[in-house]
Amino acid sequence: MKRRLAILIPVYLVTYSVCYYVAFLLRFDFSLSERYVSMYAGTLPVVLLLKLSTNIATSEWRRRFRYTSIRDVFNLFVGSSAAAVLLFCANVALFSEARIPRSVILIDWTLAMLAIGVLRMLVRVYREQVRILLRGHDGCKRTLIFRSDKNSIGILRTLQATSSDFQVVAFVDPVLRGASAVVSGVPVYAEEEGWARLAKKLRAHHVLIPSSVPGKVVRALVSECSKANLKTHIIPTVPELADGRYKVSVRDVTISDLLRREPAELDRRAIRQYVSNKRVLVTGGAGSIGSELCRQLIRLQPAELVLVDQSEFGVFTMQQELSSQYPDASLCFAVADVTDRSAMARIFESHTPQLVFHAAAYKHVPLMEDNPLAAVHNNVLGTKVVVDLSGETGVERFVFISTDKAVRPSNVMGSTKLVAEKYVQAGSRTWDTQYMCVRFGNVLNSAGSVVPTFRKQIELGGPISVTHPEMERFFMTIPEAVQLVLQAGAIGSSGDVLILEMGEPVKILDLAKDLISLSGLHYPDDIDIVFSGIRPGEKLQEELFYHCEEGTKKVHDKIFCASRKAPRLVDVHRNVNRVLESNTDDDVKQILTETVSAFVDADRATPRIRRAA
């Protein structure tokens, strides 16, 4: 800063002195008498002092020239006007015998403002245009920017301000029709002209896509650009981007970008209200959903956050992450098994949580088919322990993380989650705690899920193994799922089953092809796909609603609420005990089948909720 001031102050002093002298020349038709030359010399120190003072007051020298914006020009106008007003006052108070002509003050105000404004713009033009021309186009990446809205224009300004290797040659807008336009000196072309034609015409090799573009659009865009030999990149859009004050990070398109949806409008006030200054406990806190829950909860400033997980390494990893990022937060990390009632009771007694998010569960369908006793023990008994302790210790709100596989389940994992759902609902008829279930489909990039598995197979050279060409699943990114879980916890009532709107299902085959393409490879030339057949317990398509839940109303833009009559705890308790008392894999599968069949049959007998308008 000192070095900048050492340069700026002399430059400003010279500029102001010249402008003040030229104001006299213009006023007197370039013929100055000795009287006015003497007046100029005698009043110049006061003029410079007033102008330097207003510069300090308006932080003129703290505003970077290379990022000059409309706000900076307005600040210059305010400072110059203030200096002119002060000079008028000083003219009356200090120069009674030889007052400066008022027209000179007005001319000087105009000249000084124009001179400093032009100086600022020249620095920016040099940084953004001249330097690029001087160094030539060698090494520059000729680039198209998708859309021409404020986010895209912000990207352009950032790239220009940071002297990036990406040389923007055009915007490509899907809305524009007919004749092209020009924005910030860059032409805008209609997407209907075709990406291949535009790439050839403009000699472009890259496309920058704002991160606000929905995944469905990104997917189509990546496909079209790939055919035109254009490499696609994602650029995050943040509020600071439009000012050009922060260097944007350009990254390759990921599978999450292809499946991203329009951001949900969250009631952040309601979420913060039920989390802030509360003691919060998260089971399965080291897992994919649980860990993200902890990350988002800690930002809401709970009184205490208790993370519980049976994985010592997982808990250690989260401890290192959260403790370093939030050193002042009240955090507790407990290595414990949710099926161990005595251990969980000690945790509840020590921390008396007010909110509980139960995310601990075994989730891998084929693995649980081979280990049904373990699935029942963890998913059913673990839920029972946490539900019971929450009710007995007066927890205010309990949120259970469920799955679409609990809808008419065809496998052990889904069956255990359905039984757990029923037990949570039954708790709402027994204790004052507000119990609710949040049901949603698959999340991207969770541990052991399909995307990391496909990536590993690609790294090994393939082939990618897909169970069936028609296999479909609902997908959502982990951060979005957790945001909606928190929102559901804020708006749900006791006994509710809240179902997240998952969008359109995605074919696993398409997902595999997308991952191959994003890896810079081609199917089937570089990586092949083989079909291994449906595994035990799997469905071709998953469901989110039971018959009686179809047509249920939305309580949020992306959340449905299935308000169903909760079963009695004594009835569910009887079924749960039968399941837990099973001693062999065959027995537990048989009893699970009978129990789940009873629940599903009861659902069929329940009248459908009238479809919301």
N, C-alpha and C positions, 0 to 999 in steps of 0.2 A: 504493500500500500504506500509506503514512504517513497519507493522508487517511482511509482505512478504519479504521486503528487509532485515530485521533483520535476517531472516532465510536464504535467498538466497545468500547474499554476503559471509557469512562464508563458506557455502557449496561450492560456486564457488572458493573461495580462496584455500580451502583445495584440491579441485579437480585439479585446475591448478597447485598447488605446487607438488602434487603427479605425475601428468602427466609429468611435467618438469623434475622431478627426475628420473622417469622411462625412459625418453628419453635418459638421460645420461647413465643409466644402459644398455639399449639396444645398444647404440652406442659403448660402451666399454666392451661388453660381460659380464656385471654384475660384473666387477672388476674396481672399481674407485680408482684412486690414490688420495693423499691428494690435489694435484693441482686441480683436477676436482671437488672434494668436495668443495674446497674453491671457485672455479669458480661458482659452483651452488649456494652457499650461497651468494656470492657477487652480482650476476646478478639477483637473484630471485625477489628482490623488483622492479626492472625495468620491468621484465617480467610481474609481477602481475599488476603493474600500467598501462602498455600498454593494457593488456587484459581487465581490468576493464573499461578503457577509451573507448575501442571499444564497450564494452557491453552497455555503456551509450549511445554512438552515434547511435547504431543500435536498441535501445529500447529492448534489449534482456530480461530484467527483467519485462517489461510490458506485455510480451506475456505469456498468461496463459498456464501452463504445461498441464492441463487437456484437452486443446483444440489443442494440438500440431498438426500442419498440414505440408504439403509439403512446404508451404510458410515459415513456421517457421524454418524448416530444412535449406532452402536456405538462410534465414537470418543468421543462425548460421554459415553456410559456408562462407558468406561474412564477418562476423565479425571476424572469426578465421583467414581468409586469410589476412584481413587488419592488424590484430595484428602481424601475421608472417612477413609481409612486413615491418611494423614499427620496429620490432625486428631486422631484417636484417640491416635496416638503423642505428638503435641505436648501433648495434654491430660494425659498422664501425666508428661511430662518438664517442662513449663513451668507448669502450673496446679495444683500440688500442694495449695494451700490452698483454691482456689475452682475446682474442676473443672467443666467443662461436662457436664451430664447426657448420658449416652450416647444416650438417646432423642432429645434435641435434635439430636445429630449425625446420627442416622439420618433424622429428619424433614427436616433441612436438606438432606441428600444427595438425598432424593426430590424435594423442592420445587425445588432448583436444577436438577436434571436435567430435570424436567418444564418448568420455566420457559424454559430455554434451548432445549429441543426445540420447544416451542410457538412461541417467537420465530422460530426458523429456519423452521418450517412456515408461519407467517403471512407471512413475506417471500416464500416461494415461491408461496403461494396468491395473494398480491397480484399477483405478476408474471405468473402463468399464468392466473388466472381474473378477479380483480377489475378489472385494467386493461383486459381485453378487454370486460368488461361496461360499464365507464365510457366507453370510447370508442365503444361501439355496434358494430354489425355492418356499418356502411358500409365498403365496400372489401374486406371479408373474402371469401375464396373458400371456400365450403362444400365440404368435401372428404371423400371416402371413402378409407379405407386398405384395400388388399387383404391379406387374411389377418389373423390376430390372434396370430401367434407372436412370439417375442422380438424379431425384427428389426422387425416392424411396431409393436410397443409402444415400441421404441427410437426409431422415427420420431416417434411421438406425443409422447414426452417431449421430444424435441429441438425439435419445432415449438412446444410449449408454453413451453419454456424460452427460446426465442429470439424470442418474440412475433411469429411468422411471420404473413403474410397468409392462410395456409391455416388455416381453422377446421375441425378434424376433427369431423365429426358422427356418424360410425359406422365400425366395422370391417365388412368383408364377408368372411366366411370360407367357402371352398369345402368344408370338412370338416364344419362345423356343420350339424346336422339338427334340425328341430323348433323349440323355443322359443329365443328369443334370450337372450344373456348380456350381462354388463357387465364391461368391463376398464378399469381406471383411470378410472372414471366415464364411459366412452364405450360406448354400446351396440354389441353384435356381432350382425349379421344373417347369415343363411345365404344363400349365393350363389344357391341354388335359388329364392329369391324373385324373382329376375330383376333385372337392372341397370336397366332402364327403370322398373320399378315402384319400386325403391328411390330412384332419382334424383328421381322425382316426389314420393314420400312425404317425403323428407328435404331436398328442394330443393337437391340437390347438383349441382355442375357439374364437379368434378375428381375424379380417382382417382390415388392415389399407390401405386406398385408398388415393393416392395423389389427391389434389383438382384440379389438371390439367386434370384429366381423364374426357372425355366428358360424359354428362348425359345419353346418350343412352347406353353407356358401363356400367355406374354405375347402371342403372336400371336392366340390365341383371345380373350383378354381385350380387346385393342385393337379387334378386330372387334365384339365385343358392346357395348363402351362407345361406339364410334362410332355404332352404331344408336340408343343411348340419349342421344346428344348429350352424352356425358361426355368431357372432355379427359383423356388419360392422361399421366402423368409417371413418370419413373424416379428413385428416390432411392438413392444408394449406401449400402450397409451396411458399416460398419467397426466394429471392437471398441469404439471410443470412443463410438459412437452411443448405446448403451444407457445410458450415464451421463448423456447430455444435455449433455455438456461442449463439443461441437463443433457448429457450425451446419451442417446438411446442405444440400447444393446440390441444388435441384430442377431437373431438366432434362427435355426432351421425350424421348419414346421414339424410339430410332434403329433402323435396320435390323439392327444388331448385336444389340440386345436381343431382336429377334424370332427370331434364329437361335442365340442363346446356349444352351448346354447346361449340365447340372449340372457344377460345377467338378471337374476331374480331381484325384484324390488322387496327389500327386507324392511320390516318394522324394527329398526335398530334400537329405537327407544324402548320398545316393549321387551326386546331381548336383553338389553342392558339392565332394565329395571328388575328382571327376575334373576339375574346372575350377579350383578354388582353387589359387593359387600356381603355375599352369601358364602357359606362353606360348601364347597362342591367336591363330590367324589366321583371319579370315573373308573369303572372296572374295564379291564382289557386296555388300559391306558397306553400300552406300548405297541398295540396293534395298529393296523392301517387307519381304521376309523377312530379308535380311541386316542391315538397320538395326535391326530388332527383336531379332535375335539379339545384336547388339552391346549393345543396351540391357540385355538380361537377363543377358548374360555379365559385364558390368562390375560388376553388383551382386554377383556371386559372387567378386569379388576375385581375378581372375587376376594372375599376376606381370606379364604384359604382354598388351595387346590390340592386334593389328595389323589394321587395316581396309584392305582392298584393293578398289578399284573403278576402272573406266575413266572414270567421270563426274567431272570436276573439280568441278563445282558440287555434285554429290551428296556427294563427300568433304568439301568445304568446309562444307556444311550440317551433316554429322555431327560434324565437328571442332568447330564452334561449339557444338553441343548438348552433346556429351560432355565437352569440356574445361571448360565452364562449370559443369556439374553435378558433375563428378568431377575437381577440380583436382589432387588428389594421386595419381590413378591414372596408371600407366605406359601411355601411349597412343601409337600410331604410325599415321599416316594416309598411305597410299601410293596415288598415282594411277598405275595400271598396268593393262595388258590381260592377262588370264589366258592368252591365246594367245601372248604374247611370252615364250618360254622364258627368254631371257637376263635380262629384267627380273624375272621371277618367281624365277629362280635367285638373283639378287642379294638379293631380299627374304628368301628362305629362308635364305641364307647369313648375312645380317646378324642375323636374329632367331631362327633355329633354333626354329621353333614346335614345340610338343609336341602340340597339338590343331589340327586344320584342319576348318573347316566350309565346304564348297564350295557357295555359293548363287548364284554368278554364272551367268546363263543368259539367253538370249532365250526369251520365253514366249508371245508373241502368235501364236495359231494362224494366222489369215488372213494376217497380215503375213509370217510365215515361209514360207507357201505360195508367196508371190511372191519370197522371198529365200532359197531353199534353201541356196545356198553360204554365206551369212552365218550361217545357223542351224547348219550343219555346222561351220563354222570356230569359232564361239563355244562351242557346246554339246558338240561332240565333241572338237575339238582342245584347247579350254580345259580340259576335264575331264582329258584325257590328260596335259597338261602338269602340272597340279596333282597328279594321282595319282602320276605318275612322280617328281616332286620330293619328294613326301611319303615315298615308299618309299626313295628314295636318301638322304635326309637323316635318316632314322630317326624320323619323326613317330610318336607313340604311337597316336593314334586319328584316323581320317579319317571324317567324316560328309558324305555326299552328299545334297543336297536334290533328290528326284525328284518325279514327278507322276503322277497317275492316267492321264494321256494317254500314258504309256509302256506301258500295258496294251493289247495288241493294237492298236497305233496305226494311225490312219487318216489321219494328217497328218505333215508334215515335222517339226514341233516335237516331237511325241510320239515319232517314230522316232529323232530325235537323242538324246532323253533315254533311250530304251531302250538304244541303243548305248552311251551313257555309263554306264548302270547295269551293263551287262555288263562294261565295262572296269574299273569300280570293283571288282566282284566278282572279276574275274580277278586284280586286284592283290593280293587276300588270299592267293592261292596262290603269289605271287612274293616278296613282302617280309614282314617281321615286323610291319609296321604293321597295326593292326586297321581294316580297311575295312568300312564298312556304308552301306547306302542307306536313306533314309527317304522313303517314298512317301505322298502325300496329295493331296486334291482342291483345289478353288479356295479362296482366302482372300478374305475381304471387304475391300473398300476398298483393295486393292492398286492400284498405279499402272496406269491404263489398263484396269482391269477393269470389269465390267458395272455395278456400283453407281455409281461416279463418272460413268460414261457416261449412265446413266438420270437421275441428278440434273441433269446439264447439260441434257439434253433437256427435263426438267420446267421448269427455269429459263427456257428459251427458249419455253415455252408448249406444248411437245409437237409432234407426237405422239412417244410412246416406241416405239422400233423393237425388236421381238422377232423372232428368226429363225423360231421355230416354236412353236405352242401347246403341244406336248408336250415341248419341250426341257427336260431336267433336268440339274442339276449338284449335286455335293456341295459344301457350304460350311462354312467354319470361320473363326473370327476369327483375325487375325494373332497376337495374344498367345498364344492357346490353342495354335495350331499350333507356335509356337516353344517353348513350354513342353514340349510333347510331343516335339519334336525333341531338346531337351536331355535329356529323360528317356530317349528311345530311345538316344541316344549313351551314356548311363550303363549301360544294361542289355544292349545289343546285343553280339554276338560277331562276329568277323571273317568276312566273306562273307555276313552276314545282310541280308535285305531286310525292313525294319521298316515296317509299314503302319499308319497312324493310322486309328482307328475314326472315321468321318466322320458317323455317324448316318444319318438318312433323306435321300435326295436331295430337292432343292427345285426345283419348276417355276419356270423363269425368268419365265413369265407371272405367277405368283403373287407373285414378288419385285417385279415392276414394279407390280402393283396395290398391294402393301404400301407401296412408296415413294410412290405417288400419295396414298394415305391419310395417311401420316405427314407429307406436305407440306401437309396441311390441304385437299386437293382431293378431287374425286370422279371416279371412272371410270364411264362415259365422258363425263359431262357437262362436266367441266373439262379433262381430259386424255384423249386417245384413245390406243389402242395399235394399231399396225399390224404386220403380219407380213411380213418382208422375204425369208424363205426361208433354208434352211440354206446356210451359206457353205462354200466348198471346204475339205475336211479335217475338218469338224465331224461329231460323232455326236449322235444324239438323247439318248443316255444314256452316261455314262462308267462305267468299271469300275475296281475297285481291285485285283482278284485275277486271276491267270492260273488256268487249270484246275487245275494241279498245286498251287496255293496255297490253293485253296478248302478250308475246314475246318481251316486251320492254327490252331494254338493261340494264345491270348492270353498274352503275357508281362507284361502290365500291364492295368489296367482299360480302357484305351483304345488299346492297341498290340498288333497281331498281329506275329508273327515268322515269316516264311517262310524257314526254314533250307533252302536249296537248295544243291546241289553247284555250286560256282563253276566257270565254264568256264576252260580253260587260257588264259594270257595270250597264248601264241603264236597260238592260234586266233582270239581276239578281235582281236589285233594285226593279223592279216592282213585281217580285215573292216574294221577302222578305217582301215588304210592305203588300201584300195580306195576308201572313202568320201572320204577326205581328198585323194586324188589326182585326184578328179573336177574337170573344168575348166568344165563348163557346167551350167546349171540342169537341163536334161533328163537329163544323165548322172548327176548327183548324186541326182536323184529315182529314177532307175532302179536305181542301185546300192543306195540306201537301202531301196527296196522289196524287192530280192533279199535283202539282209542281214537285214532285219527278218522277212521271211517264213521264213528259216532259223531264226531264234531262236524264232518263234512255233510253227513246226512241231516244233521240238525240245521245246517245252513240251507240245504235245499228246501227244507220244510218252512223256513222263515220267509215271509213275503218280501219281495224285492222293495227296496226303497224307491219311492216315486221319483222318476227321472227329473232332475232339476232343469228348469227352463234355461 
